[in-house]
Amino acid sequence: MNLKRREFIKISGITAAGSLIVPAVFQSCKPQVRLTNDAESYLSHFEVTSQQLEKVISAAMEKGADYADLFFEHSLENYSSLEDNKVNSAFSNVGYGVGIRVLKGDQTGYAYSETITQEAMLKAARTAANIANSQSSGFSPVNITEFAKPDYYPVVSSWEETSVKDKIPYIQRLNDNIFAADKKVTRVNAVLGDTTSYILFYNSEGLLAWDYRPMVLFGGVCIMEQNGRIENYFAGQSFRMGSEFLTNQIVDEIAREAVEKTSMLFEAGMPKAGEMEVVMGAGDSGILLHEAIVHAFEADFNRKNLSIFADKMGKKVAEDFVNIVDDGTLKGKRGAINFDDEGNASEKTRIVSNGILSSYLHDRISAKYYNVKPTGNGRRQDFRNIPIPRMRCTYMENGPHKKEEIIASVKNGVYVDNFSNGEVNIGQGDFTFFVKFGYLIENGKLTRPIKDFNIIGNGPQALADMVMVADDLSITNGMWTCGKNGQGAPNSMGIPTVKIKKLTVGGTNA
């Protein structure tokens, strides 16, 4: 059995919510083969020609717009899950269509179509064109420039070439390893998901770009019971990789983390509430950096004067040894992109340099407003959404201190490295984060494990209060998805061990 792309889309379209439960017949289908890396292959895949693209752009510009672009996307998502000791569920989603954006000044007109025909695209283009209100003197197509993209996520074995049967042994191994590691384990839930996205981009400046974007996530929840008390912990990893990601080593790493962290929760108690020094552990603590601090550096918030950093460009916001970057070029990371969803090249953007705010994160609109070049941060959830400034892989660079030196400097505080749910006020930067697990620091030493408490503070103040930064930067490989304006985008993040001189810890009053 070998389904063509159009036939597969039609089949998926008659299922509930665009999901397709994978029956046995699909498990035996001949795997699909990825496209060759050239413009003609992608134009053919979406069944369009360069002449058609020019006609659609002309229609989008016919009311006097400054700029227009087309974003074609074909995404294939597959998920397999385990419950009750066996893989018993699998489903797929297919996304297919084109988004047409028109800019007039800082105003955006947008329409999309899930049908890629000349008639449908022209209709969507003219809908988006209504953001402008004058008759154009005529749009003259320009010469096409093909984007020579880098390759920040090389794929050895594509997910299209990998069947459900190939994935099941790894999911089952995760389950079996967790159960074998500790007799307190009562249940395991696991999920393996992969996504392949084909992207074709064209704009009124003649830029033609295409990309093949893989993604994989794999993780599981370990549930344990001891003396009637139940604890659980989720461990997982995510990368932009093909099915070469699936190795016994990855399975064993995830299983080991899930078991160790769940088991430690039985020993943990609540800390006392109050203001105290907080040491953020390397790696996953980058979520506080991402959410409470760097969101406020996204240029749309500053352009609209919503961020506390709107008037801080070129000014000191942190100690001299604090350097923060957002980098889309880290090979294979979840937040990596070859180019953003506006066709701008990905890059390493230095946001804070030696304590000085040196750059916002820009899309096309904000870059024009600030008269700077885009930083490659214009991202969207899919073709149904407009691009907005979003982070890629955000982290703080190494500092001059040692982890041991930082912990030894704390008389009474907490060490945290596992944040989860949180709330942030972007305007003022006030935040609350829930910490699943950490340790007390007493007289310069890590002592008792603690769990289930809140860290409360203000992002800009926390940035200014980072008084020590270690040299042990770790980029987390977690399954991070950032939400903004109703859109989700995959991210990576990281941080070295950092000491903040004062935050509020919400615990017990005893």
Backbone hydrogen bonds, N-H to C=O, Kabsch-Sander energy under -0.5 kcal/mol:
donor,donor_aa,acceptor,acceptor_aa,energy
8,F,4,K,-2.2
9,I,5,R,-2.1
10,K,6,R,-2.0
11,I,7,E,-2.1
12,S,8,F,-2.3
13,G,9,I,-1.8
14,I,10,K,-0.6
14,I,11,I,-1.1
15,T,12,S,-1.4
18,G,15,T,-1.5
19,S,16,A,-2.2
20,L,92,S,-2.3
21,I,19,S,-0.5
22,V,90,A,-1.7
26,F,23,P,-0.9
27,Q,23,P,-1.2
28,S,24,A,-0.9
29,C,26,F,-1.4
30,K,1,M,-3.0
32,Q,160,E,-1.0
38,D,36,T,-1.8
42,Y,38,D,-1.4
43,L,39,A,-2.7
44,S,40,E,-2.4
45,H,41,S,-2.1
46,F,42,Y,-1.9
47,E,44,S,-0.8
48,V,43,L,-2.5
53,L,49,T,-2.1
54,E,50,S,-1.9
55,K,51,Q,-1.8
56,V,52,Q,-2.3
57,I,53,L,-2.4
58,S,54,E,-2.3
59,A,55,K,-1.9
60,A,56,V,-2.1
61,M,57,I,-1.5
62,E,59,A,-0.9
64,G,61,M,-1.7
66,D,103,L,-2.5
67,Y,103,L,-1.4
69,D,101,R,-2.1
70,L,202,Y,-3.3
71,F,99,G,-2.5
72,F,70,L,-0.5
72,F,200,L,-3.3
73,E,97,G,-2.5
74,H,198,Y,-2.0
75,S,95,G,-2.8
76,L,196,T,-2.7
77,E,93,N,-2.8
78,N,194,D,-2.7
79,Y,91,F,-2.7
80,S,192,L,-2.4
81,S,89,S,-2.6
82,L,190,A,-2.6
83,E,86,K,-2.1
86,K,83,E,-1.0
88,N,81,S,-1.3
88,N,86,K,-0.7
89,S,81,S,-1.2
91,F,79,Y,-2.3
92,S,20,L,-1.8
93,N,77,E,-2.0
94,V,18,G,-0.7
95,G,75,S,-2.5
97,G,73,E,-2.0
98,V,113,S,-2.5
99,G,71,F,-2.3
100,I,111,A,-3.4
101,R,69,D,-2.3
101,R,99,G,-0.5
102,V,109,G,-2.8
103,L,67,Y,-2.6
104,K,107,Q,-2.2
107,Q,104,K,-2.0
109,G,102,V,-3.2
111,A,100,I,-1.8
113,S,98,V,-2.4
117,T,115,T,-1.1
121,M,117,T,-2.6
122,L,118,Q,-2.4
123,K,119,E,-2.0
124,A,120,A,-2.2
125,A,121,M,-2.7
126,R,122,L,-2.3
127,T,123,K,-1.5
128,A,124,A,-2.5
129,A,125,A,-1.9
130,N,127,T,-1.1
131,I,128,A,-1.5
132,A,129,A,-1.9
134,S,63,K,-2.1
136,S,62,E,-2.0
140,S,138,G,-0.5
145,T,206,G,-3.1
146,E,144,I,-0.5
147,F,208,L,-2.7
148,A,146,E,-0.5
149,K,147,F,-1.6
161,E,158,S,-0.9
162,T,159,W,-1.7
166,D,163,S,-0.5
167,K,163,S,-0.9
167,K,164,V,-0.8
168,I,164,V,-1.8
170,Y,167,K,-1.0
171,I,167,K,-1.5
172,Q,168,I,-2.7
173,R,169,P,-2.0
174,L,170,Y,-1.8
175,N,171,I,-1.9
176,D,172,Q,-2.6
177,N,173,R,-2.9
178,I,174,L,-2.0
179,F,175,N,-2.2
180,A,176,D,-2.2
181,A,177,N,-1.2
182,D,178,I,-0.8
185,V,182,D,-1.6
186,T,223,I,-2.9
187,R,223,I,-1.5
189,N,221,V,-1.6
190,A,82,L,-1.7
191,V,219,G,-2.5
192,L,80,S,-2.7
193,G,217,L,-3.0
194,D,78,N,-2.5
195,T,215,M,-2.7
196,T,76,L,-2.2
197,S,213,R,-2.1
198,Y,74,H,-2.7
199,I,197,S,-0.5
199,I,211,D,-2.7
200,L,72,F,-1.9
201,F,209,A,-3.3
202,Y,70,L,-2.0
203,N,207,L,-1.3
204,S,68,A,-2.5
206,G,203,N,-2.1
208,L,145,T,-2.8
209,A,201,F,-2.5
211,D,199,I,-2.1
213,R,197,S,-3.0
213,R,211,D,-0.5
215,M,195,T,-1.5
216,V,239,F,-2.4
217,L,193,G,-2.7
218,F,237,Q,-2.3
219,G,191,V,-2.1
220,G,235,A,-2.5
221,V,189,N,-3.1
222,C,220,G,-0.5
222,C,233,Y,-2.6
223,I,187,R,-2.2
223,I,221,V,-0.5
224,M,231,E,-2.8
225,E,184,K,-2.1
226,Q,229,R,-2.6
229,R,226,Q,-1.9
231,E,224,M,-2.0
233,Y,222,C,-1.7
235,A,220,G,-2.2
237,Q,218,F,-2.5
238,S,477,N,-2.6
239,F,216,V,-1.7
240,R,332,G,-2.4
241,M,239,F,-1.1
243,S,157,S,-2.6
245,F,242,G,-1.9
246,L,243,S,-1.4
247,T,245,F,-0.9
251,V,247,T,-1.8
252,D,248,N,-2.6
253,E,249,Q,-2.2
254,I,250,I,-2.3
255,A,251,V,-2.4
256,R,252,D,-2.4
257,E,253,E,-2.2
258,A,254,I,-2.4
259,V,255,A,-2.3
260,E,256,R,-2.5
261,K,257,E,-2.5
262,T,258,A,-1.8
263,S,259,V,-2.4
264,M,260,E,-1.8
265,L,261,K,-1.1
265,L,262,T,-0.6
266,F,262,T,-0.5
266,F,263,S,-1.0
267,E,264,M,-1.4
268,A,264,M,-0.5
268,A,265,L,-0.7
269,G,449,P,-1.8
273,A,508,T,-3.4
274,G,505,V,-2.3
276,M,503,L,-2.5
277,E,412,N,-0.9
278,V,500,I,-2.4
279,V,414,V,-3.0
280,M,278,V,-0.6
280,M,498,V,-2.9
281,G,279,V,-0.6
281,G,416,V,-3.6
283,G,474,S,-0.5
283,G,495,I,-2.0
284,D,282,A,-0.8
285,S,281,G,-0.7
286,G,283,G,-2.2
287,I,284,D,-1.9
288,L,285,S,-1.5
289,L,285,S,-0.9
290,H,286,G,-2.7
291,E,287,I,-2.9
292,A,288,L,-2.0
293,I,288,L,-0.6
293,I,289,L,-1.0
294,V,289,L,-2.7
295,H,290,H,-1.3
296,A,293,I,-0.8
297,F,294,V,-2.0
298,E,295,H,-1.6
299,A,361,L,-2.7
301,F,298,E,-0.8
302,N,298,E,-1.1
303,R,299,A,-3.3
304,K,300,D,-1.7
305,N,302,N,-1.4
306,L,301,F,-3.5
307,S,301,F,-1.1
308,I,426,I,-0.6
308,I,427,G,-0.7
310,A,307,S,-1.6
312,K,309,F,-1.9
314,G,357,L,-2.8
315,K,312,K,-2.5
317,V,355,G,-3.2
318,A,355,G,-1.5
322,V,319,E,-2.0
323,N,321,F,-0.6
324,I,352,V,-1.8
325,V,395,Y,-2.6
326,D,349,T,-2.4
327,D,393,C,-3.3
328,G,347,E,-2.2
331,K,329,T,-0.7
332,G,152,Y,-2.8
333,K,330,L,-1.9
334,R,238,S,-0.5
336,A,333,K,-1.7
337,I,328,G,-2.1
340,D,344,N,-2.9
341,D,378,G,-2.2
343,G,340,D,-1.9
346,S,338,N,-1.6
349,T,326,D,-2.9
349,T,347,E,-0.7
350,R,348,K,-0.6
351,I,324,I,-2.1
351,I,349,T,-0.8
352,V,324,I,-1.8
353,S,356,I,-2.9
354,N,352,V,-0.5
355,G,322,V,-2.3
356,I,353,S,-2.0
357,L,315,K,-2.5
358,S,351,I,-3.4
358,S,356,I,-0.6
359,S,351,I,-1.4
361,L,297,F,-1.8
362,H,360,Y,-0.6
367,A,363,D,-2.2
368,K,364,R,-1.9
369,Y,365,I,-1.9
370,Y,366,S,-2.6
371,N,367,A,-0.7
372,V,367,A,-2.5
375,T,362,H,-0.6
377,N,362,H,-1.5
379,R,377,N,-1.0
379,R,388,I,-2.5
385,N,382,D,-2.0
388,I,379,R,-2.3
390,R,377,N,-2.6
394,T,392,R,-0.5
394,T,492,S,-1.9
395,Y,325,V,-2.3
396,M,494,G,-0.9
397,E,323,N,-2.8
399,G,470,A,-3.1
401,H,469,V,-2.5
406,I,402,K,-2.2
407,I,403,K,-2.4
408,A,404,E,-2.2
409,S,405,E,-0.9
409,S,406,I,-0.7
410,V,407,I,-1.5
411,K,409,S,-0.5
413,G,441,I,-2.2
414,V,277,E,-1.7
415,Y,439,Y,-3.4
416,V,279,V,-2.6
417,D,437,F,-1.0
418,N,437,F,-0.6
420,S,434,F,-2.6
423,E,432,T,-2.4
425,N,430,D,-2.8
426,I,424,V,-0.8
429,G,425,N,-3.0
431,F,457,G,-3.2
432,T,423,E,-2.2
433,F,455,I,-2.5
434,F,421,N,-3.3
435,V,453,F,-3.7
436,K,418,N,-2.2
436,K,434,F,-0.6
437,F,418,N,-0.7
438,G,450,I,-2.4
439,Y,415,Y,-2.6
440,L,448,R,-2.6
441,I,413,G,-3.0
442,E,440,L,-0.5
442,E,445,K,-2.5
443,N,411,K,-3.2
444,G,410,V,-2.4
445,K,442,E,-0.8
447,T,440,L,-2.7
450,I,438,G,-2.6
451,K,269,G,-2.0
452,D,436,K,-0.7
453,F,435,V,-1.6
454,N,506,G,-1.5
455,I,433,F,-2.7
456,I,504,T,-3.0
457,G,431,F,-2.1
459,G,429,G,-3.4
462,A,458,N,-3.2
463,L,459,G,-2.5
464,A,460,P,-2.0
465,D,461,Q,-1.8
466,M,463,L,-1.2
467,V,465,D,-1.3
467,V,499,K,-1.6
468,M,499,K,-1.1
470,A,497,T,-3.1
471,D,401,H,-1.0
474,S,495,I,-1.0
476,T,474,S,-0.6
476,T,493,M,-2.3
480,W,478,G,-1.4
482,C,489,A,-2.9
484,K,487,Q,-2.4
487,Q,484,K,-2.4
489,A,482,C,-1.7
491,N,480,W,-2.0
492,S,392,R,-2.3
493,M,476,T,-0.5
494,G,394,T,-1.8
495,I,474,S,-1.4
498,V,280,M,-2.1
499,K,468,M,-2.6
500,I,278,V,-3.0
500,I,498,V,-0.5
501,K,465,D,-2.1
503,L,276,M,-2.1
504,T,456,I,-2.5
505,V,274,G,-2.8
505,V,503,L,-0.6
506,G,454,N,-2.8
506,G,504,T,-0.6
507,G,505,V,-0.9
508,T,271,P,-2.9
